[in-house]
Every structure is written in C-alpha cells, then in structure tokens.
C-alpha cells in the first residue's frame, strides 16, 4: 500500500513539473508562433484569393456558355419577332433563367448596328418569361461603355462592369450569325453582380472574421457583403460617409494594389459590415483577374488580432488544461468504477429485452399456427357446404332444362326459365370457385383473349351489384392472350369489385363509382417484370387490369395486412377477410404482378399485370 502511494506521489510531482515546463515554453514560444501564424495566414489568404479569382472566372465563363447554348437552341434570326421566338423557345428560356439563380431577369436582342430589337423579362415568382418594353433595357445599354468595343471586337465574352442605382452589373454578349457566317445581331444578358456575390462568395469561409470583395480598375467596389459599399470608391466614397475616419493605410493599400498584380500586406482599416465600423488591424491578400473586358482585383482580408488572439487563448487554455489534468486523473478513477457498474446493469437490461423479443416471436408463431388450423377447418367446412349446394342446384338445373324443352313456344315463360337456369348455373359455378380455394384440384389452363375474358367477367359481376353503383368499363380490345383458368380470373375480378363496392357503401355525398380499366402496362412496369419474371417464354408484352373506387381509401398502416387471411375492417355480416387473400393467392399462382395505390379520402386502385402473347 505504501509503495502504491509512493508511486502516486511521484506521478503527481512529475505532472506538476511537466505542467510548469509546458507553461514556460508556451509563453516563450508565443512570439515566434505569432510571427509564423501571421505569415501562414497571409499565405492562406493569398491561396484563397487565387481560388476565388478562378471561381469567378469559371463561373462567368459558364454563364457565357449558357448564353451560347441558348442562342444555338433558340435558332435566333434578326427577322424573328419576339412572340415567335418566345413561342418556339419558351422552354429553353425558362431553363436558362432558372439556371442563373436570379442573377439576371432581363435578356435582349440587339441588331448588328447596335439597335435594340426586343427584350424579355424573367418573372422569378411565376417562373415565366414575358416580352418586355424595349425602354426598360436602355439603362443597360447607356451605362455599358464596352458596347462600342463589342461592335469592333464581336468575339468578346463580356464587357466591363457598370453601375445602375448603386447596383453593379456586367453585360454578357453572344453574337448571332446567319447561315453565311455574317453577324446578324447580338444576344445580351445583364448580370446582377450583387446576386452573383451572394450565390458564390457570401458564405466563403476564411476561418476568421473577414470577407472577399471585388473592385474595378478605378478602385470602385463592385462586389461586397454590405450593399451600401457597392459603387463607392474605397477612399473618396467612404470619406463622404465617414469623414472622421483615418484613411492613410487605405491609400497605401490602394497604391500597392494598383502597382502589383498580386500580393499580401498588413494595414489598418475598419469592418465595413458593421453598423458602426470599428477600427481593426487587417491582414490581406489580393490578385488582379481578367473577366472578358473587365479587369478586377479580388481581395480577401481577415482580422490580424483575431488570428493572434486565438494563439493567446490557446496558450491560456493549454495551461489551464494541464492544471486540470491531475484532477481529471483522480476523477476518472471514480468514473471507471461507476462505468463498470453501469455496464453490468445495461447487460442485464439487454438480456431482459432479448428474452422479451423471443417471447414475442413465440407468441407470433402460435398465432400463425392457430390461423393455419383455422384455415384447415374452413377448408373442410367449405367442402361440405359446396357438396350440399351442388345437390340443391343439380335438380333445379335439370328440371329447368326440361321445362325449357316443354315450353319453348312460350316466349315469356321461356325468358323466365332461362333466367332461372342462368342463376342456378352461376351459383354452381360460384360454389366450384369456392371449392377451388378450399381443396386442391387439378389445374386446366387455356390460352384466352385477356380483353374478352375480363369483359365477360366484369359484365357478369356487374349484374350482381346494385344498380345505383356506377360501374364503368374501359377495356382495350386485342391486347393478347394469356394462359389461365377462366374461373380464376372471374373469381379475382369478383372479389376486387365486391371489395370496391363494400368500400364505397358509406359514401355520404359522393355517388358510388367503380372503374375497370384494361390496357397495356406502363414502360416502368414492363421493364421491371422483364427483369424479374422467370416465366417469359411466349410473352410479347404485359397488360394491366386496374380496378379503382372512390371510397375512403386504405390507411398506410393497413396496406400490408389486407392480403392476410381473415383480416378485415368490415363488420361480421359484411366480410370474412378472405376476398383479398383469394386475390393474392390467384396472383401468386400465375406469378402475376399485384400492386395498389390508395390515398385516404380519395379512393383505392388495385393493379394486376398479366404477361400476354400477341393475338396474331
């Protein structure tokens, strides 16, 4: 025990010596670190400036390229009137303006002699291009002093920057040539540099307080995070707003930038993005770039003291952390003890949760086994009921046929007897369908016309449902043939239409509507089935049967459960929960494709897609 205490004391003493030495060397090295940090900060800003300059040049080039694509796609001609061009190229114009992110809302066409021909205006709220009054573009022409150079040198990308109501713009030019190669006119796009700045440079990260700004050759600000700074000369313009400020270092900065293509320096200035600008020592880097006819200087500055304050704070925090380190070691031992205790408790909780999961799974398996037993019982009961029903229907069918032979000359009696015979045969067929699901039988499948088969089944079932229900059929003929048992398809349609009828029974204000539509499957469904269906022999295409209703819809939480046996949301006298289960069983039997779309309050649509081969 004593040996352990001695080791602990030695460790504490060593930690104290280490902390004192660390603080001493941290203070001693502060001066060197400060100089190094300033130099590295200037290098970083210079690299950032070069990056921003390339971003601006590339972005401007992309905008001119978009204008070029618009000119090519629009197939402009001097003879075209604006209505014709807008009609033929409205989609291209909308796409073009949307890609600019509100950096431009005007576009005009100018003849080769400099006469504006027509203009377009982009309504960003309505996302629509309209024809504008030609007078609205006069400021973009009169303030752009580069247009004369455009006529002399038509290959230029853009002109120099200019100002309208304290807003900076630059015009992009795209010449339009005739088939013979002569210049027919120019497509001109005024770009709002303030919006461009907000889109690309507003959120530029410099790690410390600072921002990028762009000036033209006259040292007038054209892009700045503070709008009232745009259009100001960095000396004369600011002196009018803040006459009591010291601009001596700004004059030195202006002279240095005008005489160098790039560089970095430290100077006294103000934070112009504050309501009341405060004096600050800045580090700055700049670079001149050429964008078309424009010659701009890109500058980024940062707070000199903030960079060094970070170092001072780091040294203080480091010293404080070293002092706390010893206390943390002692506290950590207590935490380790508590952590181990907590781990033991969590392990016990995990075991209890796992045990609960196993019990839940066991309960679910017992429910599934119970359902299987219930299905077997239903199968036996169904077989007995169907046999008894057939025994009832057989003499009715036989005697009705005899009566038809005896009274064939009585048209009224004959019609009644035929209706009795038809209903009895239908009942026998229905009992056979029920037997089909409760007792395995040998399948006899034939190639049948899918359109005709669905049409017959839908008409037969339409006679059963009440007349107040609007059952509409839209079945396209000659869609192809598929191999199936006709009774299976009739049973499928019967269950879906019955389900739709029951879903619409509680419609209060709306008429009960059921729509049966048969047509070629969509391209997406066809591609999916060709990729995932194994039975593709003798298949030329796919046909989709859609049965929709205007009922209340199926909640999303129930859409995965409706095909389970005995699952129903209806009362005991309205449904057994076997209808959609039968539909799903028939679809699985033939490897068809079943899907549904349902919106609560608007109705439900079931889609069955069949593989078919051509009728030819």
C-alpha positions in Angstrom: 0.0 0.0 0.0 2.8 2.4 0.9 4.6 1.5 -2.3 1.5 2.4 -4.2 1.2 5.7 -2.5 4.8 6.5 -3.2 4.3 5.8 -6.9 1.2 8.0 -6.9 3.2 10.9 -5.3 5.9 10.6 -7.8 3.4 10.7 -10.6 1.8 13.8 -9.2 5.2 15.5 -8.8 6.1 14.6 -12.4 2.8 16.0 -13.6 3.5 19.3 -11.8 6.9 19.6 -13.3 5.5 18.8 -16.7 2.8 21.5 -16.3 5.2 24.2 -15.2 7.6 23.5 -18.1 4.8 23.4 -20.6 3.5 26.8 -19.5 7.1 28.3 -19.6 7.8 27.1 -23.1 4.3 28.1 -24.3 4.9 31.7 -23.2 8.5 31.8 -24.6 7.4 30.4 -28.0 4.4 32.8 -28.3 6.4 35.5 -30.1 7.7 33.1 -32.7 4.4 31.4 -33.2 2.7 34.8 -33.6 5.0 35.8 -36.5 4.7 32.3 -38.1 0.9 32.4 -37.8 0.7 35.8 -39.4 2.8 34.7 -42.3 0.9 31.5 -42.7 -2.4 33.4 -42.5 -1.3 35.7 -45.3 -0.3 32.7 -47.4 -3.6 31.1 -46.8 -5.5 34.3 -47.8 -3.4 34.5 -51.0 -4.3 31.0 -51.9 -7.9 31.7 -51.1 -7.8 34.8 -53.3 -6.4 32.8 -56.2 -9.1 30.2 -55.7 -11.9 32.9 -55.5 -10.5 34.5 -58.7 -10.6 31.2 -60.5 -14.1 30.6 -59.2 -15.3 34.0 -60.6 -13.6 33.4 -64.0 -15.0 29.9 -64.3 -18.5 31.0 -63.2 -18.6 33.9 -65.6 -17.4 31.6 -68.4 -20.2 29.2 -67.5 -22.8 31.9 -67.8 -21.5 32.9 -71.2 -21.5 29.3 -72.2 -25.2 29.0 -71.1 -25.9 32.1 -73.2 -24.2 30.5 -76.1 -26.3 27.3 -75.7 -29.4 29.4 -75.5 -28.5 31.1 -78.8 -27.9 27.8 -80.5 -31.0 26.2 -79.2 -33.2 29.2 -79.9 -32.0 29.4 -83.6 -32.3 33.2 -83.4 -32.9 35.3 -86.5 -33.0 39.1 -86.9 -36.2 38.7 -88.8 -38.0 36.9 -85.9 -40.5 38.8 -83.9 -40.3 38.3 -80.1 -43.6 36.5 -80.0 -42.4 33.9 -82.5 -39.1 33.4 -80.6 -40.9 33.2 -77.2 -43.3 30.6 -78.6 -40.6 28.5 -80.2 -38.1 28.7 -77.3 -40.1 29.3 -74.1 -38.8 26.1 -72.6 -35.2 27.0 -73.3 -35.7 30.5 -71.9 -37.2 29.2 -68.7 -34.5 26.6 -68.2 -31.9 29.3 -68.9 -33.2 31.8 -66.4 -33.7 29.2 -63.7 -30.1 28.1 -64.0 -28.9 31.7 -63.2 -30.5 31.6 -59.7 -32.0 35.2 -60.0 -28.7 36.7 -61.2 -30.4 38.1 -64.2 -34.0 39.0 -65.0 -33.6 40.6 -68.5 -32.4 39.4 -71.9 -32.4 41.5 -75.1 -31.5 41.1 -78.7 -29.6 43.9 -80.4 -29.0 44.3 -84.2 -25.5 44.3 -85.6 -25.6 48.1 -85.8 -26.3 48.5 -82.1 -30.1 49.0 -82.3 -32.0 47.0 -79.6 -34.7 44.9 -81.4 -36.7 43.4 -78.5 -36.3 42.3 -74.9 -37.5 39.6 -72.5 -38.2 39.8 -68.7 -38.0 36.9 -66.3 -40.6 36.8 -63.6 -38.9 34.7 -60.9 -42.1 34.3 -58.8 -44.3 33.0 -61.7 -41.3 31.2 -63.3 -42.3 32.7 -66.6 -40.6 34.7 -69.4 -42.6 37.6 -70.9 -41.8 40.2 -73.6 -40.6 43.5 -72.0 -40.8 47.1 -73.1 -37.7 48.0 -75.1 -37.4 51.1 -72.9 -36.6 49.1 -69.8 -33.3 47.9 -71.3 -32.0 51.4 -72.2 -30.1 51.8 -68.9 -28.2 48.5 -69.5 -27.1 49.9 -72.9 -26.3 53.5 -72.0 -24.3 52.6 -68.9 -22.3 49.9 -70.6 -19.3 51.7 -72.1 -18.0 48.5 -73.6 -20.7 48.1 -76.2 -18.7 50.1 -78.7 -15.8 47.7 -78.3 -18.2 44.8 -78.8 -19.2 46.1 -82.2 -15.4 46.4 -83.1 -14.5 43.1 -81.4 -17.5 40.8 -81.5 -15.8 37.8 -80.0 -15.5 39.3 -76.5 -17.3 37.3 -73.7 -18.5 40.3 -71.6 -18.0 44.0 -71.1 -16.6 45.9 -68.2 -18.7 46.4 -65.0 -21.0 49.4 -64.6 -23.5 50.8 -62.1 -27.2 51.5 -62.2 -28.8 52.9 -59.0 -25.8 51.8 -56.9 -26.0 48.2 -58.3 -23.2 46.7 -60.2 -23.8 44.9 -63.5 -21.8 43.3 -66.3 -23.2 42.5 -69.7 -22.6 39.2 -71.5 -22.5 39.2 -75.3 -23.3 36.4 -77.7 -23.1 37.1 -81.4 -25.8 35.5 -83.7 -24.6 34.6 -87.1 -26.5 33.9 -90.3 -26.0 30.8 -92.4 -23.5 32.6 -94.5 -21.4 33.5 -91.4 -22.2 37.2 -91.2 -23.2 38.7 -87.8 -27.0 39.0 -87.7 -27.1 40.5 -84.2 -26.2 40.1 -80.5 -27.9 38.4 -77.6 -27.1 40.5 -74.4 -27.5 39.4 -70.8 -27.1 41.9 -67.9 -25.8 40.0 -64.9 -26.5 41.4 -61.4 -23.1 41.2 -59.6 -24.7 41.6 -56.1 -26.8 38.4 -56.6 -23.8 36.7 -58.1 -21.8 37.6 -55.0 -24.5 36.2 -52.7 -24.7 33.0 -54.6 -21.0 32.2 -54.8 -19.0 34.4 -52.3 -21.2 35.5 -49.5 -20.6 32.3 -47.5 -17.0 31.9 -48.3 -15.1 30.6 -45.3 -11.8 32.2 -44.2 -11.6 30.6 -40.7 -11.5 34.1 -39.1 -13.6 37.2 -39.3 -13.3 38.6 -42.9 -14.8 38.5 -46.3 -13.9 38.7 -50.0 -14.5 41.9 -52.0 -14.0 42.8 -55.7 -13.0 46.2 -57.1 -12.6 47.5 -60.6 -9.6 49.4 -62.1 -10.8 52.7 -60.6 -10.8 51.1 -57.1 -14.6 51.3 -57.0 -16.3 48.4 -55.1 -18.4 46.2 -57.4 -19.0 43.2 -55.0 -19.1 43.5 -51.2 -21.2 41.8 -48.4 -22.5 45.3 -47.5 -24.8 46.7 -50.2 -24.2 50.3 -49.4 -20.4 49.8 -50.0 -21.1 48.8 -53.7 -20.4 51.7 -56.0 -18.1 53.5 -53.5 -14.5 54.4 -54.2 -12.5 52.9 -51.3 -11.1 56.3 -50.4 -13.3 59.2 -51.7 -16.6 57.4 -51.5 -16.0 56.2 -47.9 -14.8 59.6 -46.8 -18.2 61.1 -47.7 -19.9 58.5 -45.4 -17.4 58.5 -42.6 -15.4 61.8 -42.8 -13.7 61.3 -39.4 -12.0 58.0 -40.2 -8.3 57.6 -40.8 -7.7 56.5 -44.5 -3.9 56.8 -44.6 -3.4 53.0 -44.6 -6.2 52.5 -47.2 -4.4 55.0 -49.5 -1.2 52.9 -49.0 -3.2 49.7 -49.8 -4.7 51.3 -53.0 -1.3 52.4 -54.3 0.2 49.0 -53.6 -2.6 47.1 -55.3 -2.5 49.4 -58.4 1.2 48.7 -58.8 1.2 44.9 -58.2 -0.6 42.0 -59.9 -0.9 40.2 -56.6 0.4 40.4 -53.1 -0.2 40.4 -49.3 0.1 43.0 -46.6 -1.0 44.3 -43.2 -2.8 47.6 -42.8 -5.2 49.5 -40.5 -8.8 49.7 -41.7 -12.4 49.2 -40.5 -15.0 46.5 -40.6 -17.4 47.9 -43.1 -20.0 45.2 -42.5 -20.8 46.6 -39.0 -23.5 49.2 -38.3 -20.8 51.4 -36.8 -17.5 50.3 -38.3 -14.8 49.6 -35.8 -11.0 50.2 -36.4 -9.1 47.0 -36.8 -5.7 45.8 -38.0 -6.2 43.5 -41.0 -4.1 41.1 -43.0 -5.0 41.0 -46.6 -4.2 39.3 -49.9 -5.2 40.3 -53.4 -4.9 39.3 -57.1 -5.9 41.0 -60.3 -8.0 38.9 -62.7 -9.4 39.5 -66.2 -13.0 38.6 -67.0 -13.8 39.5 -70.6 -13.1 43.2 -70.9 -13.3 43.6 -67.1 -10.1 44.0 -65.1 -10.9 43.4 -61.4 -8.9 43.0 -58.2 -10.1 40.2 -55.9 -9.2 40.8 -52.2 -9.7 38.9 -49.0 -9.0 40.2 -45.5 -9.0 38.9 -42.0 -8.6 40.2 -38.5 -4.9 40.3 -37.6 -5.6 40.4 -33.8 -8.2 37.6 -34.0 -5.7 35.2 -35.5 -3.2 36.0 -32.8 -5.8 36.1 -30.1 -6.5 32.6 -30.9 -2.9 31.7 -30.1 -3.0 33.5 -26.8 -6.2 31.8 -25.9 -4.7 28.5 -26.9 -1.7 29.0 -24.6 -4.0 30.0 -21.7 -6.4 27.1 -22.3 -3.4 24.7 -22.6 -2.1 25.9 -19.3 -5.4 25.6 -17.7 -6.0 22.1 -19.1 -2.6 20.9 -17.8 -3.5 22.1 -14.3 -6.8 20.2 -14.6 -5.2 17.1 -15.9 -4.2 15.9 -12.5 -7.7 16.4 -11.1 -9.1 14.6 -14.2 -7.0 11.5 -13.4 -8.5 11.3 -9.9 -12.0 11.9 -11.2 -11.5 9.3 -14.0 -10.9 6.5 -11.5 -14.3 7.3 -9.9 -15.9 7.3 -13.3 -14.4 4.0 -14.2 -15.9 2.4 -11.2 -19.3 3.8 -12.0 -19.0 2.9 -15.6 -18.4 -0.8 -14.8 -21.4 -0.8 -12.5 -23.5 0.8 -15.3 -22.2 -1.8 -17.8 -23.4 -4.6 -15.6 -26.9 -3.0 -15.4 -27.0 -2.5 -19.1 -26.0 -6.1 -19.8 -28.9 -7.3 -17.6 -31.3 -5.0 -19.4 -30.1 -6.3 -22.8 -30.8 -9.9 -21.6 -34.3 -9.0 -20.5 -35.0 -7.2 -23.8 -33.8 -10.2 -25.8 -35.9 -12.5 -23.7 -39.0 -10.3 -24.4 -38.2 -10.5 -28.1 -38.1 -14.3 -28.0 -41.4 -14.5 -26.1 -43.0 -12.1 -28.6 -41.7 -14.3 -31.6 -43.0 -17.4 -29.9 -46.4 -15.7 -29.4 -46.5 -14.7 -33.1 -45.7 -18.3 -34.2 -48.5 -19.6 -32.0 -50.9 -17.1 -33.7 -49.8 -18.2 -37.1 -50.3 -21.8 -36.2 -53.7 -21.0 -34.9 -54.6 -19.3 -38.2 -53.4 -22.3 -40.2 -55.5 -24.6 -38.1 -58.5 -22.3 -38.7 -57.8 -22.3 -42.4 -57.8 -26.1 -42.5 -61.2 -26.1 -40.6 -62.6 -23.6 -43.1 -61.5 -25.9 -45.9 -63.3 -28.9 -44.5 -66.5 -26.9 -43.8 -66.3 -25.3 -47.3 -66.1 -28.8 -49.0 -69.2 -30.0 -47.1 -71.2 -26.8 -47.9 -70.3 -26.9 -51.6 -71.3 -30.5 -52.0 -74.7 -29.8 -50.3 -75.2 -26.7 -52.5 -74.4 -28.7 -55.7 -77.0 -31.3 -54.5 -79.6 -28.5 -54.3 -78.7 -26.9 -57.6 -78.5 -30.1 -59.7 -82.3 -30.9 -59.7 -83.1 -27.2 -60.2 -80.8 -27.1 -63.3 -82.2 -30.4 -64.6 -85.9 -29.6 -64.2 -85.4 -26.1 -65.6 -83.8 -27.5 -68.8 -86.8 -30.0 -69.1 -89.3 -27.1 -68.7 -87.4 -25.1 -71.4 -87.8 -28.1 -73.8 -91.5 -28.4 -73.0 -92.4 -24.7 -73.1 -90.1 -23.5 -75.8 -93.0 -21.9 -77.7 -94.0 -19.6 -74.8 -91.5 -16.6 -75.1 -92.4 -15.1 -71.7 -92.1 -18.3 -69.8 -89.0 -19.2 -71.7 -87.3 -16.0 -70.7 -88.1 -16.6 -67.0 -86.9 -20.1 -67.2 -83.7 -19.1 -68.9 -83.1 -16.5 -66.1 -83.6 -19.2 -63.5 -81.3 -21.6 -65.4 -78.6 -18.9 -65.7 -78.8 -18.0 -62.0 -78.6 -21.7 -61.0 -75.6 -22.3 -63.3 -74.0 -19.2 -61.9 -74.5 -20.4 -58.3 -73.0 -23.8 -59.2 -70.0 -22.1 -60.8 -69.6 -19.9 -57.7 -69.6 -23.0 -55.5 -67.0 -24.6 -57.7 -64.8 -21.4 -57.3 -65.1 -21.6 -53.5 -64.2 -25.3 -53.6 -61.2 -24.4 -55.7 -59.6 -22.4 -52.7 -60.5 -24.9 -50.0 -59.4 -28.1 -51.8 -56.5 -28.6 -54.2 -57.7 -29.5 -57.7 -56.0 -30.3 -61.0 -55.5 -27.1 -62.9 -56.8 -26.9 -66.5 -55.4 -23.8 -68.2 -56.1 -22.5 -71.7 -54.8 -19.6 -73.8 -57.6 -17.0 -73.6 -58.1 -13.5 -75.0 -57.4 -11.3 -71.9 -59.6 -8.4 -73.1 -62.7 -10.6 -73.9 -62.3 -12.7 -70.7 -62.1 -9.7 -68.4 -65.0 -8.1 -70.2 -67.3 -11.1 -69.8 -66.4 -11.5 -66.1 -66.9 -7.8 -65.4 -70.3 -7.8 -67.1 -71.5 -10.9 -65.2 -70.4 -9.4 -61.9 -72.0 -6.1 -62.9 -75.4 -7.8 -62.8 -74.9 -8.8 -59.2 -74.0 -5.4 -57.6 -76.8 -2.8 -57.0 -77.8 -0.6 -60.0 -77.1 2.5 -58.0 -73.3 1.8 -58.2 -71.8 3.3 -61.3 -69.6 0.5 -62.8 -67.7 1.9 -65.8 -65.6 -0.4 -68.1 -62.8 0.8 -70.3 -61.3 -2.3 -71.9 -59.0 -2.1 -74.9 -59.5 -4.9 -77.5 -57.0 -7.3 -78.9 -54.3 -6.9 -76.2 -53.2 -10.5 -76.5 -53.8 -13.9 -74.9 -52.6 -15.4 -71.6 -52.8 -18.9 -70.2 -55.2 -19.3 -67.2 -58.4 -20.8 -65.8 -61.3 -18.6 -66.6 -62.9 -19.2 -63.2 -59.7 -17.9 -61.5 -59.9 -14.6 -63.4 -63.7 -14.4 -62.7 -63.1 -15.0 -59.0 -60.3 -12.4 -58.9 -62.5 -9.7 -60.6 -65.5 -10.7 -58.4 -63.5 -10.2 -55.2 -61.9 -6.9 -56.3 -65.2 -5.4 -57.5 -67.0 -6.7 -54.3 -64.3 -5.1 -52.2 -64.7 -1.8 -54.1 -68.5 -1.9 -53.7 -68.2 -2.5 -50.0 -65.6 0.3 -49.6 -68.0 2.8 -51.2 -71.1 1.8 -49.4 -70.6 4.5 -46.7 -70.1 7.4 -49.2 -72.3 10.1 -47.8 -72.2 12.8 -50.5 -70.5 11.0 -53.4 -72.0 8.5 -55.8 -70.6 5.0 -55.6 -68.2 4.7 -58.5 -66.1 1.7 -59.7 -63.9 1.9 -62.7 -62.5 -1.2 -64.5 -59.7 -0.3 -67.0 -57.7 -2.7 -69.1 -54.7 -1.5 -71.3 -51.0 -2.1 -72.0 -48.8 -1.9 -69.0 -46.6 1.1 -68.4 -43.0 1.1 -69.5 -41.7 1.1 -66.0 -43.8 -1.9 -65.0 -42.9 -3.7 -68.2 -39.1 -3.2 -67.7 -39.4 -4.3 -64.1 -41.3 -7.5 -64.9 -39.0 -8.4 -67.8 -36.1 -8.2 -65.4 -37.6 -10.0 -62.5 -40.1 -12.5 -64.1 -38.8 -16.0 -64.8 -41.7 -17.2 -67.0 -41.1 -15.1 -70.1 -41.5 -17.8 -72.7 -44.1 -16.9 -75.3 -44.5 -13.5 -73.7 -44.7 -10.5 -76.1 -45.9 -7.8 -73.7 -47.8 -7.1 -70.5 -51.4 -5.9 -69.8 -52.6 -4.2 -66.7 -56.1 -4.5 -65.1 -57.0 -1.6 -62.9 -60.0 -1.6 -60.6 -60.5 1.6 -58.7 -63.1 3.1 -56.4 -63.9 6.5 -54.8 -64.1 5.1 -51.3 -62.4 6.3 -48.2 -59.0 4.8 -49.1 -56.8 2.4 -47.1 -54.5 3.7 -44.3 -50.8 3.1 -45.0 -50.5 1.1 -41.8 -53.1 -1.4 -43.1 -51.9 -1.7 -46.7 -49.5 -4.6 -45.9 -52.1 -6.5 -43.8 -55.2 -6.5 -46.2 -54.0 -9.6 -48.1 -53.7 -11.7 -44.9 -56.4 -14.3 -44.4 -59.3 -13.3 -42.1 -58.0 -9.7 -41.9 -61.0 -7.4 -42.4 -62.1 -3.9 -41.3 -65.8 -4.7 -42.0 -68.4 -6.0 -39.7 -69.1 -9.7 -39.3 -72.0 -9.7 -41.7 -70.2 -7.8 -44.5 -66.8 -9.6 -44.9 -64.8 -12.6 -43.9 -61.3 -11.3 -44.6 -60.8 -13.9 -47.4 -61.6 -11.8 -50.5 -58.3 -10.1 -51.0 -56.5 -13.2 -49.7 -58.1 -15.1 -52.6 -56.9 -12.4 -55.0 -53.4 -12.6 -53.7 -53.4 -16.4 -53.9 -54.5 -16.3 -57.6 -51.9 -13.7 -58.4 -49.2 -15.9 -56.7 -50.4 -19.0 -58.6 -49.8 -17.4 -62.0 -46.8 -15.2 -60.9 -48.7 -12.1 -61.9 -47.8 -8.7 -60.5 -50.1 -7.1 -57.9 -49.9 -3.5 -56.6 -52.1 -0.9 -55.1 -52.3 2.9 -54.7 -54.5 4.4 -52.1 -55.0 7.9 -50.7 -57.1 8.4 -47.6 -60.2 10.3 -48.5 -59.8 9.8 -52.3 -60.1 6.1 -53.0 -58.1 3.0 -53.9 -56.8 1.4 -57.1 -55.7 -2.2 -57.5 -53.4 -3.1 -60.4 -53.0 -6.6 -61.8 -50.4 -7.1 -64.6 -50.6 -10.1 -66.8 -48.0 -11.4 -69.3 -49.6 -11.9 -72.7 -48.6 -13.0 -76.2 -49.8 -11.4 -79.4 -53.2 -12.3 -80.8 -51.6 -12.7 -84.3 
